[in-house]
Structure formats: structure tokens, C-alpha cells
Amino acid sequence: MARKPNYDFERRERDRLKAIKVAEKAAAKREQRERDRAATPDQGDTLSDPRAEDS
């Protein structure tokens, strides 16, 4: 005989796994941003600001 479906549990489990995946992806993007910022030298605000070149 087939089991009785537990829709609430299955939905909570899918949502939990999806939240974990989203959090891992966000953490990876945050770490990559931090690595990129550390790798590029700080050139000052006037060079990185495109509006400053128009003045």
C-alpha cells in the first residue's frame, strides 16, 4: 500500500533546501566581491568616478 502524502512536510523541506542553496550562493558572491576588491588597488575617488572626468 502506498504511503499517505505529507504535503506540508514536503513543502517545508523543499523551502528549507532552497533557502540553503540561496544562502550559499549569496555567500559565494560576497566572498568573490571581497576578493575582487582586495585584488584591485585603490586609485582614489576622482579616477573611479566618471562624473569627475566631465568637470
C-alpha positions in Angstrom: 0.0 0.0 0.0 1.2 3.5 -0.9 2.1 5.9 1.9 -0.1 8.8 2.8 1.4 12.1 1.4 2.5 14.7 3.8 2.3 17.8 1.7 3.1 20.3 4.5 6.4 18.5 5.4 7.4 18.1 1.8 6.8 21.8 1.1 8.8 22.8 4.2 11.6 20.5 3.2 11.8 22.0 -0.4 11.7 25.5 1.0 14.4 24.7 3.5 16.7 23.2 0.8 16.0 26.2 -1.4 16.9 28.7 1.3 20.2 26.8 2.0 21.1 27.0 -1.7 20.3 30.7 -1.9 22.3 31.5 1.2 25.3 29.5 -0.2 25.1 31.4 -3.5 24.9 34.7 -1.7 27.9 33.9 0.5 29.9 32.9 -2.6 29.1 36.1 -4.4 30.0 38.1 -1.3 33.4 36.3 -1.0 34.1 36.9 -4.7 33.3 40.6 -4.3 35.6 40.9 -1.3 38.4 39.1 -3.3 37.9 41.4 -6.3 38.1 44.5 -4.0 41.2 43.2 -2.4 42.9 42.5 -5.7 42.3 45.9 -7.3 44.4 48.8 -6.0 42.6 51.8 -4.7 43.0 54.6 -7.3 41.1 57.3 -5.5 37.6 58.6 -5.9 38.4 61.1 -8.8 39.6 58.4 -11.2 36.9 55.9 -10.5 34.0 58.4 -10.6 33.0 59.0 -14.3 31.3 62.3 -13.3 34.7 63.8 -12.2 36.1 63.5 -15.8 33.3 65.8 -17.1 34.3 68.7 -14.9 
